[in-house]
Amino acid sequence: MVEAREMDRKVDTLTSMIDVRAADDADKPALLAFMAEAAGADKAATLDRRWHWQWHLDPRLAAPGYKGVVAVWNGRIIGNIACMPAGMYIHGQPVDAVWLADARIHFGWAREALKAAVRAGARKRDLFPNGIAAALFDHPAAGSMQLGKHIGEAMMTIGHRAGFRYVPDAGNTMRRVSLRWPLQQAIGRVPGAMVAAVADLSIRLPRRPRLPVQALEGPFDARFDALWELARAGYPAITRRDAAVLNWHYRNHPDTDYRTLVVADGPALRGYLVYKVWHRRGRRIARVVDVLALAGDWAAVDALAAAALHELRAAGVERADWFACGAELRARLARLGFVPRVTRKSRPQPLMVRGLPEMPFHVTSGDGDGG
């Protein structure tokens, strides 16, 4: 009887262990199952659909294959972070930084695992004194320079406790563009368009740009490499956006269509802007996912932003989102009618970093999580 109880205790001890370790491609089935349970079937399907594109074709990868950290208990994943290469340049030089994406804990399973560990004789405060999520962040496979954005309420709080800091003047903004789509949904396509022609007069757009803004119809070419080489030296901290990265991200994306606008200066480029439009819960939403011009060339940025807003109005887009970094850019967007976008609890969703110096960052919505 004593031997049986001792055997049961050994089994409890083994099954109570929570292993925080590096993850790779072999973890794909378990990660998909975890994501389906923790975030829903749609999120799991998106992860599956983008897997090869994200983890084998990204030109910023040092080697192909999934990079992340998982917490595993009793044979199943209960927590995960993906570690995507940031392609970060600081003062023009590359540094090894990662975007932390898909940061999730299955809190029900985590509580169950911790209870099992306590039953097996462990002291809760000795297991994960800062929580399982912090243990994921702290794992060597996650690197020492980390960035995150579009972060949920709970994970923002956890990250801040784990040493992440909020970057000033970096976060989500939004502005209304048109009432045509919701009116068409409410009263029909033709009458909705007619009413919107009047209603949209109350939503002022900036003047059409004076600079020549054109749509890019072909691939990102050598002009984008030249712009990147000039631009990267002008920003204190910026993420890689040469032609190889842009083509991978915006032309070869497995499930999202993007539109690119450019401002040319003879044979060269002054800047570009990329946006996408999608439907969400019956609404037509746009997001500016990338923008680049030489540091201080606000005329190019203003022209691109104005042109994009007029295109979105013509497409009947209801709202435009823009993840913007930097006091000057956010000030210019405010003059264009953009306001901070907050969560349901009225919290901003800022850029969060750890292990990086305090400086202005030029990152966009397209960085890190596929746009």
C-alpha positions in Angstrom: 0.0 0.0 0.0 2.9 2.4 0.9 4.7 1.5 -2.3 1.5 2.2 -4.3 1.1 5.6 -2.7 4.8 6.4 -3.4 4.4 5.4 -7.0 1.3 7.6 -7.3 3.3 10.5 -5.9 6.1 10.0 -8.4 3.5 10.0 -11.2 1.9 13.2 -9.9 5.3 14.8 -9.7 6.2 13.9 -13.3 2.8 15.0 -14.7 2.9 18.3 -12.6 6.2 19.5 -14.2 5.7 22.6 -16.4 8.5 22.7 -19.0 9.3 26.1 -20.5 11.5 25.4 -23.5 12.3 26.6 -27.0 9.9 25.6 -29.8 10.5 24.7 -33.4 8.7 23.2 -36.4 8.1 19.9 -34.7 5.7 21.7 -32.3 3.4 22.8 -35.1 0.6 20.2 -34.4 0.6 21.0 -30.7 0.7 24.7 -31.3 -2.3 24.6 -33.7 -4.2 22.6 -31.1 -3.3 25.1 -28.4 -4.2 28.1 -30.6 -7.6 26.5 -31.5 -8.4 26.0 -27.8 -7.0 29.3 -26.5 -7.9 31.7 -29.4 -10.4 29.9 -31.5 -10.5 27.8 -34.7 -10.1 30.9 -37.0 -6.9 31.9 -35.3 -5.5 28.4 -35.6 -6.4 28.2 -39.2 -4.6 31.5 -39.9 -1.5 30.3 -38.1 -1.6 27.1 -40.2 -2.2 28.9 -43.5 0.7 31.4 -42.9 3.1 28.9 -41.3 5.4 28.3 -44.3 5.2 31.9 -45.5 6.0 33.2 -42.0 8.7 30.7 -40.9 10.4 29.6 -44.1 10.2 32.4 -46.6 10.8 35.6 -44.5 14.2 37.0 -45.7 15.0 38.2 -42.2 15.2 34.7 -40.8 18.7 33.6 -39.9 17.5 30.0 -40.7 14.1 28.6 -41.8 11.8 27.2 -39.1 9.6 28.2 -36.3 11.2 30.2 -33.4 9.3 30.6 -30.2 9.0 29.5 -26.6 6.3 27.2 -25.1 5.2 26.1 -21.7 4.3 22.4 -21.8 2.4 20.5 -19.1 1.2 16.9 -19.2 2.0 16.6 -22.9 0.2 19.8 -24.1 1.1 23.4 -24.6 -0.4 25.8 -22.1 1.4 28.9 -23.1 3.3 30.3 -26.2 5.1 33.2 -27.7 6.4 33.4 -31.2 9.7 35.1 -31.7 9.7 36.8 -35.2 12.9 38.5 -36.5 12.6 42.3 -36.2 15.3 43.2 -38.7 16.0 46.1 -36.3 18.6 48.7 -37.1 19.9 51.1 -34.4 21.8 54.1 -35.7 22.1 52.3 -39.1 23.5 49.1 -37.7 21.7 45.8 -37.4 20.9 44.3 -33.9 19.4 41.0 -32.9 15.9 41.9 -31.8 12.6 40.0 -32.1 8.9 40.7 -32.2 7.0 38.7 -29.6 3.7 37.7 -31.3 0.9 35.3 -30.5 1.7 35.7 -26.8 -1.0 33.6 -25.1 -1.5 31.7 -21.9 -4.4 29.2 -21.5 -5.2 30.5 -18.0 -7.5 27.6 -17.2 -4.9 25.0 -18.1 -2.2 27.1 -16.3 -4.2 27.1 -13.1 -4.7 23.4 -13.4 -1.0 22.8 -13.9 0.0 24.9 -10.9 -2.5 23.1 -8.7 -1.1 19.8 -9.8 2.4 21.0 -9.0 1.3 22.1 -5.5 -0.4 18.7 -4.9 2.9 17.0 -5.8 4.7 19.0 -3.1 6.0 22.1 -4.9 5.6 25.5 -3.4 3.7 27.8 -5.8 5.9 30.8 -5.1 9.0 28.8 -6.2 7.5 27.6 -9.5 7.0 30.7 -11.5 7.4 33.7 -9.1 6.6 36.2 -11.9 4.1 34.0 -13.7 4.3 31.6 -16.7 4.2 34.4 -19.2 7.2 36.1 -17.7 9.1 32.7 -17.8 8.3 32.6 -21.5 9.7 36.2 -22.0 12.8 35.4 -20.0 13.7 32.2 -21.8 17.1 32.6 -23.6 15.4 31.5 -26.9 13.3 34.7 -26.8 16.5 36.9 -27.0 17.3 39.9 -25.0 15.9 42.6 -27.3 12.1 42.3 -27.5 9.2 44.3 -29.0 5.5 43.9 -28.9 2.4 45.7 -30.2 -1.4 45.2 -30.7 -1.2 43.6 -27.2 -4.3 42.5 -25.3 -5.3 43.9 -22.0 -4.1 41.0 -19.8 -0.8 40.6 -21.6 -0.1 44.3 -21.5 -0.3 44.2 -17.7 1.8 41.0 -17.5 4.4 42.4 -19.8 4.7 45.6 -17.9 5.3 43.7 -14.7 7.9 41.6 -16.5 10.0 44.7 -17.3 8.6 45.9 -20.7 8.2 49.6 -21.0 5.8 51.7 -23.0 7.4 53.7 -25.8 6.1 57.3 -25.7 4.2 58.5 -28.8 3.8 55.0 -30.3 0.4 53.3 -30.6 -2.9 52.9 -32.5 -4.8 55.8 -34.0 -7.9 55.9 -36.1 -10.2 58.3 -38.0 -13.6 58.1 -39.7 -13.5 58.1 -43.5 -17.0 57.5 -44.9 -20.5 56.7 -43.9 -21.4 55.0 -47.2 -20.7 51.4 -46.1 -22.9 51.4 -42.9 -25.6 53.4 -44.7 -25.7 50.9 -47.6 -25.9 48.1 -45.1 -28.8 49.8 -43.4 -30.9 51.1 -46.3 -29.6 49.5 -49.4 -26.8 50.0 -51.9 -28.2 52.7 -54.1 -30.1 54.8 -51.5 -27.2 54.3 -49.1 -24.7 55.8 -51.6 -27.0 58.7 -52.3 -27.5 59.6 -48.6 -23.7 59.1 -48.0 -22.9 61.6 -50.7 -24.4 64.2 -48.4 -23.5 62.7 -45.1 -19.8 62.3 -46.0 -19.6 66.1 -46.4 -19.5 66.2 -42.6 -16.3 64.1 -42.6 -13.7 66.4 -43.9 -10.7 64.9 -45.7 -7.4 66.6 -46.3 -6.8 68.4 -49.6 -5.7 66.1 -52.4 -1.9 66.0 -52.5 0.1 68.3 -54.6 2.9 65.8 -55.0 2.4 63.1 -57.7 1.2 60.0 -55.9 0.8 56.9 -57.9 -0.2 53.3 -57.3 2.5 50.6 -57.5 1.2 47.9 -59.9 4.3 45.7 -60.1 6.8 44.3 -57.6 8.9 46.3 -55.2 12.1 47.0 -57.2 15.6 48.4 -56.8 14.2 51.9 -56.1 12.9 50.6 -52.7 16.4 49.2 -51.9 17.9 52.6 -52.6 15.3 54.4 -50.5 15.9 51.9 -47.6 19.7 52.4 -47.7 19.2 56.2 -47.5 16.4 56.1 -44.9 17.9 53.6 -42.4 20.7 56.0 -41.5 18.3 58.8 -40.8 16.2 57.1 -38.1 17.5 56.2 -34.6 15.8 52.9 -34.7 14.0 51.4 -37.7 13.1 47.9 -38.9 14.3 46.5 -42.2 12.1 47.3 -45.2 14.1 46.6 -48.4 12.6 45.2 -51.6 13.1 41.6 -50.5 11.1 42.1 -47.2 8.4 44.2 -48.9 7.9 41.7 -51.7 7.7 38.8 -49.2 5.3 40.7 -47.0 3.0 42.6 -49.2 3.1 40.8 -52.6 3.5 37.2 -51.5 1.2 37.3 -48.4 -0.9 34.1 -48.4 -4.2 35.6 -47.5 -4.2 39.4 -47.6 -4.3 41.9 -50.5 -2.4 45.2 -50.1 -2.3 48.4 -52.1 0.9 50.4 -52.3 1.1 54.2 -53.1 4.4 55.8 -54.0 5.8 59.3 -54.5 8.4 59.4 -57.1 11.3 61.9 -57.6 12.4 61.3 -61.1 13.7 57.8 -61.3 14.0 57.6 -57.5 11.4 57.3 -54.8 10.7 59.8 -52.1 8.4 57.5 -50.2 5.7 54.8 -50.2 2.6 53.8 -48.1 0.9 50.4 -47.9 -2.6 49.8 -46.8 -5.2 47.0 -46.7 -9.0 46.9 -46.6 -11.0 44.1 -45.0 -14.5 43.4 -43.6 -15.0 42.9 -39.9 -18.3 42.3 -38.3 -20.1 43.9 -41.2 -17.8 46.9 -41.3 -15.3 47.9 -44.0 -12.1 48.8 -42.2 -8.7 50.0 -43.6 -5.3 49.9 -42.0 -2.1 51.7 -43.0 0.4 48.9 -42.5 3.6 50.6 -43.7 5.0 54.0 -44.6 8.5 55.2 -45.3 10.2 58.4 -46.5 13.5 59.9 -45.7 13.6 61.3 -42.1 12.0 64.7 -42.1 10.4 64.5 -45.5 6.9 65.2 -44.2 5.7 66.6 -47.5 6.0 63.0 -48.9 4.3 61.5 -45.9 1.5 64.1 -46.0 0.9 63.5 -49.7 0.8 59.7 -49.3 -1.6 59.9 -46.3 -4.0 62.3 -48.1 -4.0 60.2 -51.2 -4.7 57.1 -49.2 -7.6 58.7 -47.4 -9.2 59.8 -50.7 -8.8 56.3 -52.1 -10.4 54.9 -49.0 -13.3 57.3 -49.2 -13.9 56.2 -52.8 -13.9 52.6 -51.7 -16.5 53.3 -49.1 -14.2 52.5 -46.2 -15.8 53.4 -42.9 -12.7 53.7 -40.7 -8.9 53.9 -41.2 -6.5 52.7 -38.5 -2.8 53.6 -38.3 -0.2 52.4 -35.9 2.0 55.4 -35.7 5.4 56.0 -33.9 6.9 59.3 -33.1 5.6 62.6 -31.8 5.9 64.4 -35.2 4.1 61.7 -37.1 1.3 61.5 -34.6 1.0 65.3 -34.5 0.6 65.3 -38.3 -1.9 62.5 -38.2 -3.9 64.4 -35.6 -4.1 67.3 -38.0 -5.5 64.8 -40.5 -8.2 63.8 -38.1 -6.7 60.7 -36.5 -7.3 60.2 -32.8 -5.8 57.6 -30.4 -7.5 54.3 -30.6 -8.1 52.6 -27.2 -9.3 49.3 -25.9 -12.7 48.6 -24.6 -11.4 49.6 -21.2 -10.2 52.9 -22.6 -6.5 51.9 -22.5 -4.1 52.7 -25.3 -2.2 49.9 -26.9 1.3 51.3 -27.1 4.5 49.8 -28.5 6.2 47.9 -25.7 9.9 47.0 -25.6 12.4 45.4 -23.4 16.2 45.4 -23.6 16.3 48.2 -26.1 17.6 51.7 -25.5 15.3 54.6 -25.0 14.9 56.3 -28.4 12.3 57.0 -31.0 11.3 53.9 -33.1 10.1 53.8 -36.6 7.9 50.7 -36.7 4.6 50.1 -38.4 1.6 47.8 -38.1 3.1 45.5 -40.7 6.2 44.8 -38.5 6.3 41.5 -36.7 2.8 40.0 -37.0 2.1 39.9 -40.7 0.2 43.2 -41.0 
